[in-house]
Amino acid sequence: MSRPATVTWNNLDPPGDAGTALAEGRSDTEASAVALLPEEEKIIDHIFGSLSAHQLELITTTDFVARDLCQRGTLCADQDIVDGVKVLKGEKFSPEKICEAITLLKENGYRWD
């Protein structure tokens, strides 16, 4: 598969059926809620529990972009993910911080391809 010449907001649509869920009267949060085992909750709390809202925004945006790019069948190398985060967030996060978020996610088992 080839990758689009540029990454735009339109190329990064939210995944899933959030629109359907909202039409059915469920909140977006309820539509995407996942039941976790107590052990999983402890792991998540250990990894992400002490992070600031700013850091969590970076991590979740990075995960969103990576997942979206890979699900579309486009290239999702680290630089593609950095570029996508920059499209969504502008200069809010430096390329170095985005790369750190990619590394943190990969080190903790996140895979997008």
C-alpha positions as CSV (number, residue, x, y, z in Angstrom):
1,M,0.0,0.0,0.0
2,S,1.2,3.5,-0.7
3,R,1.0,6.3,1.8
4,P,-0.8,9.6,1.1
5,A,1.4,12.5,0.0
6,T,0.5,14.5,3.0
7,V,-1.2,13.7,6.3
8,T,-4.2,15.8,7.0
9,W,-6.9,15.9,9.6
10,N,-9.3,14.1,7.1
11,N,-6.8,11.2,6.9
12,L,-7.0,10.7,10.6
13,D,-10.7,10.0,11.2
14,P,-11.7,8.5,14.6
15,P,-11.7,4.7,14.5
16,G,-14.6,2.5,15.6
17,D,-18.3,3.1,15.8
18,A,-18.5,6.1,18.0
19,G,-21.1,7.7,15.7
20,T,-23.3,4.7,15.9
21,A,-22.9,4.5,19.6
22,L,-23.9,8.1,20.0
23,A,-27.0,7.6,17.8
24,E,-28.0,4.7,20.1
25,G,-27.8,7.0,23.1
26,R,-24.5,5.7,24.5
27,S,-21.7,8.0,25.3
28,D,-18.5,7.8,23.3
29,T,-16.8,6.6,26.5
30,E,-19.3,3.8,27.0
31,A,-19.0,2.8,23.4
32,S,-15.3,2.3,23.7
33,A,-15.1,1.0,27.2
34,V,-13.1,-2.2,27.7
35,A,-13.4,-4.4,30.8
36,L,-10.0,-5.0,32.4
37,L,-8.8,-7.6,34.7
38,P,-7.5,-6.4,38.1
39,E,-4.0,-7.4,37.1
40,E,-4.3,-5.3,33.9
41,E,-5.5,-2.3,35.9
42,K,-2.5,-2.5,38.2
43,I,-0.1,-2.6,35.2
44,I,-1.8,0.4,33.5
45,D,-1.8,2.3,36.8
46,H,1.9,1.4,37.3
47,I,2.9,2.6,33.9
48,F,0.6,5.6,33.4
49,G,-0.8,6.5,36.8
50,S,1.8,9.1,37.7
51,L,1.9,10.9,34.4
52,S,0.5,14.4,34.0
53,A,-2.5,15.2,31.8
54,H,-0.1,16.8,29.3
55,Q,2.0,13.5,29.1
56,L,-1.2,11.4,28.8
57,E,-2.4,13.6,26.0
58,L,0.8,13.0,24.1
59,I,0.7,9.3,24.7
60,T,-3.0,8.9,23.7
61,T,-2.5,11.1,20.6
62,T,0.5,9.1,19.6
63,D,-1.4,5.9,20.0
64,F,-4.4,7.2,18.1
65,V,-2.2,8.4,15.1
66,A,-0.2,5.1,15.0
67,R,-3.3,2.9,15.2
68,D,-5.1,5.0,12.5
69,L,-2.2,5.0,10.1
70,C,-1.6,1.3,10.4
71,Q,-5.2,0.3,10.2
72,R,-5.5,2.3,6.9
73,G,-2.6,0.2,5.5
74,T,-0.3,3.2,5.1
75,L,3.2,3.3,6.3
76,C,3.4,3.8,10.1
77,A,7.1,4.2,10.8
78,D,8.1,6.4,13.7
79,Q,8.5,9.4,11.5
80,D,5.0,8.9,10.0
81,I,3.6,8.8,13.5
82,V,5.5,12.0,14.5
83,D,4.2,13.7,11.4
84,G,0.6,12.7,12.2
85,V,0.9,14.0,15.8
86,K,2.2,17.3,14.5
87,V,-0.8,17.6,12.1
88,L,-3.2,17.2,15.0
89,K,-1.3,19.1,17.7
90,G,1.0,21.5,15.9
91,E,3.9,22.5,18.0
92,K,2.5,21.4,21.3
93,F,4.8,18.4,21.4
94,S,8.4,18.3,20.1
95,P,9.4,15.5,17.8
96,E,11.7,14.2,20.5
97,K,8.9,13.9,23.0
98,I,6.7,12.2,20.4
99,C,9.5,9.7,19.8
100,E,9.7,9.1,23.6
101,A,6.0,8.4,23.6
102,I,6.4,5.9,20.8
103,T,9.2,4.2,22.6
104,L,7.2,4.1,25.9
105,L,4.2,2.5,24.1
106,K,6.4,0.0,22.3
107,E,8.3,-1.0,25.4
108,N,4.9,-1.7,27.1
109,G,3.6,-4.0,24.4
110,Y,1.7,-1.6,22.1
111,R,1.8,-2.8,18.5
112,W,-0.1,-1.1,15.6
113,D,0.8,-3.2,12.6
